[in-house]
Amino acid sequence: MIHPENRLKGFWDFFVLAITVFAALEIPLSIVFNLTARAAFSLSSWLIAVVFIIDIIVNFNTAFQAGGKTVTDRKAVSLKYIRSWFGIDLAAALPVGLLLTMLSTPVSGIFALLRLNPLLKLPHVSRTLRKIGGANINPAILRLLLLFFWILLAAHLVACGWIFITGNPEGLDPITRYIEAFYWTITTLTTIGYGDITPAGNIQIIYVVFIELLGAGMYGLVIGNIASLIANIDVAKTQYREKLDKINAFLKYRNIPNTLQRKINNYYNYLWESRRGYDESVVLHDLPVPLKVSVSLFLNKEIIEKVPIFEKASEDLIKDIIMNLTPVVFTPGDYIVQAAEVGFDMYFISKGAVDVMSADEKTIYATLTTGQFFGEIALLLSMPRTATIKAREYCDL
């Protein structure tokens, strides 16, 4: 039984997606330009049919996720597939085009459209792209790409439909005829309609009216979706800007000095550059403990790799320490630790540099940088801090 997240299964799904898109582009062109008798069409039809049949077999042998578990029972897997996509996938896999080509009498007109059955596989495109690209592509960008894909595919099918009902009265070569039909499609769907290509006869008029109605509805839908998708391409940045606008409005309302306003703005700019505005503790809060530990170990792997005391520490000790870490940020010149105060915290430098100074700040004993730590003496021995530590630059601790 194939695991649903198997890497090879992902490659196979992408291959099937590519064949589906190829079929959606090639078959309508073959029908309207009467290319179905050519050897190339027979070869592509065989390829499409064989790939789709193999995909049915693969789906019958692919486990699925349910209730947080991977179901591998063959009967359960088969029943789920039969009740969902099997009927559509089977209809798409039938080599109708090949069967019609084998008939002694050529099939034309409305019956030729039976060759379009592989296009029944198209609903899988969005699902497969979301599955493959969901973890690596911004969801808003993925939705935008899918929107443009469906628009272009719809335009292609409408252009082929126009050629199908109008024919090629001027005897143009296939490329020129298709470009002319695609031009008519775009001008009609976008409601521009120059009027240089007009319908003749009732069937053509009905087709044009239908496409114009489709274009009018599609125009508003597309514009609204594009505006929404562009606004949500970087949700975090949008939220950050809104938050910064509110903070700046408050600072101006309370007449905070300009120097302090700049310092606050610089702090939030640093947070954006280093964390993209996300609060790790909020993101991790709702996760179950095992997932929280795994994510925390990944986020703090640089500290674990660079801090010497972790080299010989047990895995359980590392997990306990990591789960009790609280990320803090200090701006240049901030006091992190002051001499003689009671210490309850130990610090690991994730990013930045700090100066270890005498109580009067006249002597700098050392400068600590990424991967180093401080505060362990006062914490472990329950004694006052022995030095003052000041942030030299922006520090993630």
C-alpha atoms as one frame of an Amber mdcrd trajectory, in Angstrom:
protein
   0.000   0.000   0.000   1.391   3.402  -1.018   1.608   6.085   1.683  -0.297
   9.264   0.616   2.758  11.420   1.377   5.205   9.147  -0.451   7.615  11.251
  -2.506   7.301   9.039  -5.595   3.502   9.347  -5.317   3.958  13.120  -5.426
   6.026  12.849  -8.617   3.409  10.551 -10.140   0.578  12.967  -9.276   2.521
  15.792 -10.928   3.071  13.651 -14.052  -0.658  12.842 -14.244  -1.403  16.557
 -13.811   0.915  17.391 -16.741  -0.751  14.741 -18.939  -4.198  16.099 -17.973
  -3.244  19.652 -18.951  -1.717  18.343 -22.201  -4.966  16.491 -22.972  -7.039
  19.619 -22.259  -4.940  21.584 -24.748  -4.341  18.959 -27.442  -7.659  17.119
 -27.799  -9.871  20.183 -28.546  -7.343  21.342 -31.166  -7.283  17.878 -32.747
 -11.088  17.861 -32.990 -11.580  21.334 -34.479  -8.735  20.966 -36.989  -9.659
  17.339 -37.817  -6.299  15.905 -36.763  -7.759  12.774 -35.171  -6.716  10.490
 -38.031  -3.032  11.342 -37.705  -0.541   8.955 -36.081   0.507  11.618 -33.563
  -3.067  11.849 -32.273  -3.288   8.061 -31.901   0.006   8.027 -29.994  -1.074
  10.817 -27.636  -4.478   9.154 -27.140  -2.788   5.884 -26.187  -0.459   7.741
 -23.811  -3.354   9.565 -22.111  -5.447   6.392 -21.778  -2.565   4.284 -20.419
  -1.495   6.942 -17.881  -5.071   7.430 -16.638  -5.612   3.647 -16.301  -2.352
   3.281 -14.346  -3.474   6.190 -12.156  -6.685   4.299 -11.313  -4.589   1.302
 -10.234  -2.320   3.579  -8.169  -5.335   5.165  -6.455  -6.698   1.737  -5.537
  -3.368   1.108  -3.814  -2.904   4.447  -2.041  -3.708   4.733   1.669  -5.602
   7.771   2.983  -5.675   9.887   6.139  -8.708   9.713   8.417  -9.039  10.816
  12.030  -5.322  11.522  12.236  -4.474   7.947  11.171  -3.240   6.427   7.922
  -5.803   3.873   6.714  -4.096   1.012   4.838  -6.916  -1.551   4.800  -7.385
  -2.478   1.134 -11.173  -2.815   1.371 -11.542   0.580   3.073  -9.205   2.219
   0.540 -11.082   0.683  -2.408 -14.518   1.662  -1.068 -13.418   5.239  -0.444
 -12.032   5.586  -3.975 -15.087   3.946  -5.591 -17.401   6.329  -3.694 -15.397
   9.412  -4.659 -13.394   9.751  -7.881 -13.411   6.262  -9.428 -16.416   6.829
 -11.730 -15.045  10.096 -13.116 -11.507   8.713 -13.454 -12.801   5.632 -15.295
 -14.844   7.752 -17.718 -11.769   9.940 -18.339  -9.566   6.883 -18.972 -11.827
   5.289 -21.608 -10.042   5.506 -25.011 -13.103   6.962 -26.748 -10.976   8.851
 -29.260  -9.202   5.684 -30.355 -12.450   3.716 -30.619 -14.054   6.425 -32.777
 -10.951   6.573 -34.977 -11.222   2.816 -35.638 -14.759   3.158 -37.034 -15.052
   2.797 -40.777 -17.287   5.864 -40.956 -15.595   9.113 -39.780 -17.262  10.665
 -36.758 -17.816  14.416 -36.973 -20.099  17.100 -35.673 -21.503  16.890 -32.172
 -20.450  13.234 -31.785 -16.791  14.230 -32.160 -17.093  15.948 -28.785 -17.191
  12.498 -27.167 -13.412  12.543 -27.589 -13.258  15.197 -24.847 -13.811  12.619
 -22.099 -10.186  12.892 -20.758 -11.056  16.465 -19.715 -13.161  14.939 -16.911
  -9.830  14.619 -15.093  -9.444  18.420 -14.887 -11.013  18.774 -11.384  -7.915
  16.959 -10.076  -5.659  19.821 -11.210  -6.433  22.237  -8.361  -6.341  19.485
  -5.740  -2.989  18.152  -6.976  -1.389  21.598  -7.190  -2.511  22.452  -3.653
  -1.140  19.137  -2.412   2.211  19.498  -4.188   2.759  23.228  -3.725   0.910
  23.810  -0.465   3.998  23.453   1.711   6.340  25.459  -0.544   4.231  28.150
  -2.204   2.434  31.064  -0.585  -1.287  30.060  -0.569  -2.336  33.409  -2.064
   0.207  33.090  -4.900  -0.926  29.499  -5.519  -4.564  30.638  -5.743  -3.522
  33.430  -8.136  -1.658  30.954 -10.363  -4.659  28.608 -10.363  -6.973  31.498
 -11.248  -4.835  32.462 -14.263  -4.575  28.797 -15.294  -8.359  28.339 -15.327
  -8.864  31.644 -17.177  -6.388  30.679 -19.917  -7.795  27.154 -20.166 -11.345
  28.519 -20.426 -10.184  30.925 -23.151  -8.544  28.023 -25.014 -11.725  25.916
 -24.885 -13.932  28.841 -25.929 -11.601  29.586 -28.868 -11.745  25.939 -29.963
 -15.544  26.040 -29.613 -15.669  29.107 -31.875 -13.601  27.321 -34.520 -15.824
  24.234 -34.144 -19.051  26.107 -34.950 -17.662  28.586 -37.520 -15.204  26.325
 -39.342 -12.424  27.826 -41.429 -14.208  29.684 -44.261 -11.130  31.692 -45.262
  -8.908  28.604 -45.534  -6.365  29.885 -43.017  -3.588  27.665 -41.724  -4.352
  26.137 -38.264  -2.000  28.441 -36.328  -3.414  31.643 -37.846  -6.993  30.383
 -37.440  -6.404  29.550 -33.775  -4.747  32.915 -33.040  -7.705  34.687 -34.678
 -10.183  32.638 -32.590  -8.199  33.207 -29.393  -8.160  36.954 -30.115 -11.962
  36.902 -30.530 -12.297  34.944 -27.264 -10.229  37.389 -25.210 -12.031  40.463
 -26.573 -15.408  38.823 -25.893 -14.648  37.468 -22.418 -13.168  40.805 -21.303
 -16.281  42.593 -22.670 -14.135  44.718 -25.025 -15.707  43.310 -28.214 -14.283
  45.325 -31.128 -16.898  43.885 -33.512 -14.404  42.988 -36.242 -15.387  39.309
 -35.954 -19.158  38.802 -35.874 -21.458  35.753 -35.724 -23.468  34.554 -38.714
 -26.454  32.300 -38.165 -28.494  31.358 -35.120 -26.060  28.830 -33.652 -23.169
  31.297 -33.754 -25.323  34.078 -32.276 -26.478  31.828 -29.415 -22.858  30.812
 -28.761 -21.714  34.456 -28.714 -24.523  35.468 -26.328 -23.586  32.622 -23.996
 -19.877  33.592 -24.055 -20.726  37.275 -23.503 -22.818  36.384 -20.436 -20.008
  34.138 -19.225 -17.481  36.917 -19.793 -19.576  39.518 -17.947 -19.844  37.294
 -14.878 -16.234  36.201 -15.119 -14.944  39.774 -15.435 -16.318  40.894 -12.075
 -15.363  37.628 -10.400 -11.783  37.754 -11.680 -11.214  41.419 -10.789 -12.554
  40.868  -7.264 -10.485  37.719  -6.773  -7.274  39.278  -8.077  -7.669  42.304
  -5.780  -8.294  40.020  -2.809  -5.415  37.668  -3.664  -2.887  40.467  -4.180
  -3.889  41.976  -0.833  -3.356  38.605   0.855  -0.111  37.554  -0.827   1.782
  38.714   2.255  -0.733  38.702   5.103   1.986  39.023   7.741   3.337  42.216
   6.158  -0.150  43.700   5.880  -0.825  42.977   9.560   2.592  44.380  10.510
   1.920  47.640   8.672  -1.503  47.978  10.287   0.024  47.380  13.720   2.804
  49.904  13.077   0.277  52.500  11.877  -1.700  52.091  15.125   1.462  52.380
  17.225   2.617  55.502  15.375  -0.826  57.070  15.750  -0.706  56.379  19.494
   2.841  57.794  19.816   1.835  60.993  18.045  -1.377  61.258  20.082   0.610
  60.988  23.342   3.310  63.407  22.087   6.122  60.901  22.574   9.522  62.521
  21.751  10.737  61.964  18.186  13.931  60.207  19.307  11.904  57.689  21.310
   9.463  57.259  18.411  12.373  56.433  16.092  13.732  53.922  18.595  10.336
  52.206  18.844   9.981  52.131  15.053  13.492  50.703  14.683  12.618  48.004
  17.201   9.517  46.935  15.266  11.437  47.074  11.978  14.015  44.734  13.498
  11.257  42.385  14.665   9.902  42.319  11.128  13.297  41.660   9.545  14.223
  38.914  12.013  10.850  37.252  12.651   8.534  38.540   9.910   6.323  39.875
  12.699   5.428  36.450  14.110   5.325  35.744  17.839   6.666  32.204  18.203
   4.958  31.623  21.542   1.534  32.429  20.034   2.140  30.120  17.057   3.264
  27.240  19.316   0.615  27.746  21.998  -2.101  25.528  20.487   0.192  22.721
  19.327   0.259  19.399  21.220   3.402  18.877  23.330   5.197  16.429  20.956
   4.742  18.802  18.001   5.684  21.793  20.147   8.928  20.046  21.186   9.775
  19.152  17.565   9.153  22.704  16.319  11.079  24.235  19.251  14.055  21.943
  18.606  14.044  22.969  14.943  13.739  26.705  15.699  16.546  26.557  18.265
  18.831  24.111  16.451  21.485  26.829  15.946  21.683  27.377  19.702  21.910
  23.628  20.308  24.692  23.302  17.714  26.719  26.337  18.839  26.445  26.259
  22.650  29.165  23.950  24.069  27.180  22.813  27.139  24.684  21.054  24.857
  27.348  18.857  23.235  27.301  16.169  25.945  23.825  16.847  27.319  21.194
  14.123  27.118  18.297  14.476  24.699  15.790  14.772  27.568  17.792  17.592
  29.179  18.006  19.471  25.881  14.232  19.136  25.398  13.541  20.406  28.938
  15.781  23.436  28.430  14.405  24.222  24.962  10.801  24.048  26.194  11.600
  26.592  28.917  13.315  29.083  26.638  11.541  32.419  26.209  12.659  34.517
  23.214  13.457  38.145  24.067  14.851  41.028  22.033  17.097  43.834  23.291
  17.901  47.015  21.398  21.390  48.583  21.246  22.347  50.059  24.626  19.770
  48.106  26.644  20.887  46.699  29.996  20.310  42.952  30.025  21.979  42.227
  33.364  23.241  44.647  36.009  25.936  43.893  38.566  24.796  43.051  42.113
  21.210  42.235  41.169  19.787  38.820  42.006  19.782  36.532  38.981  16.935
  34.210  38.061  17.655  33.862  34.332  20.335  32.461  32.081  20.697  33.767
  28.517  21.722  32.142  25.226  22.694  34.491  22.394  20.796  33.449  19.285
  21.839  36.536  17.334  23.756  39.714  18.141  26.549  40.774  20.520  26.729
  41.951  24.160  29.430  43.610  26.269  30.346  42.198  29.695  31.370  45.207
  31.808  32.336  46.200  35.313  29.692  47.700  37.588  30.899  51.240  36.785
  30.938  50.381  33.053  34.514  51.648  32.682  35.983  48.253  31.883  34.762
  45.829  29.218  35.790  42.332  30.248  34.564  40.565  27.123  32.230  40.748
  24.147  29.952  37.739  23.720  28.428  36.878  20.351  26.110  34.352  18.687
  26.263  30.901  20.281  27.631  32.063  23.635  25.739  32.309  26.932  25.819
  34.178  30.235  24.023  34.424  33.574  24.643  30.809  34.585  26.794  31.645
  37.655  24.187  33.747  39.449  21.440  31.290  38.478  23.197  28.093  39.582
  24.943  29.461  42.693  22.076  31.738  43.798  24.384  34.717  44.103  24.219
  38.333  42.851  25.315  39.132  39.311  29.065  39.679  39.058  29.016  41.989
  36.022  26.847  44.308  33.978  25.902  43.115  30.508  24.757  45.552  27.863
  23.490  44.970  24.313  26.000  46.189  21.745  23.489  45.774  18.886  20.060
  44.273  18.367  20.114  40.946  20.191  17.876  37.888  20.002  18.263  36.006
  23.290
